[in-house]
Amino acid sequence: MKTHKSLIVIVILVIGTLLVGCENTNDPKYNPPADHTVSQGGYMHKSGLNQPLTNCVSCHGNDLRGGNTGVSCFECHGTKW
């Protein structure tokens, strides 16, 4: 019986983690442009996302801290960019 309860707790934790991990796309303030068709970590990016200093600066600014979008790449990517 104890194993059964442990299994239920594990299942609940896994489901809860998945729901929290998908939370960003359910946020009504999260509204990426239509050309952002590549999903990375639950967030949509424009193609060429692996070359941000070439492909992302026109909207997110030369320093990728928001530009005219007001969305900083550092919010999700930390110091990677």
N, C-alpha and C positions, 0 to 999 in steps of 0.2 A: 504494500500500500504506500509506503514511504517513497519508493521509486516512482510510482504513478504520480504522486504529488510533485516530485522534483521535475518530472517531465513536463507537467502542466506549467510550472513556473518558468522553465526554460522556453517553452513555446510562447508564453505571454511576453517574455523579455525580448525574444527574437522579433515577434510581430511589432512590439512597441518600438524597437530600434528601427525597423524598416519604415514605420510610419513617420518617425521623426526625421529620418534620412530623406524622405520625399517631401518634407514640409515646405521647402523653398518654392517648388513649382505650384503649390496650392495657395501661396501668398498672393492676394490680389494686387499688391504693389509690384510683384515680379512680372514684368511685361516686356520681354525682349522683342526686338524687331523681327519681322518675318524672315529676314535673311539669316537669322541665327538658328541654324538647323542642326548643329552638331551638339549632342548632349554629352556633357562632361560633369560627372558628379551631381547630376540632377539639374544643372544649369545649362542653358542653351548658349552656344557660342557660334560665331560666324566661322566659316571655313578659313583655314590659315591660322587658327588659334595658337599653333605652336611657334609662330613667328610674330609675337605681339608687337614688336617694335616696327614691323613692316605693315601688319594688317589691322591693328587695333587702335593705333594712335590717332587716326582721323576722328574718331568718336570719343575715345576714352582719354585723349590728351597725350602729349609727348612724354609725359612722365607716368602715364597709365593710372593717374589718380582721379580720373573722373571726366575731364574734358567737358564737352557740351552735353554729355549724358548724365553727368553727376554720379556715375557708377564707377567706383574705383576697382581696378582689377585686384588690388591688394586686399579687398574685403574677403575674397575667397582664396586667392593664391598666396597670400602672405608675402614673404620676401622673394618668392620664386621669380617674379617679374622684375 
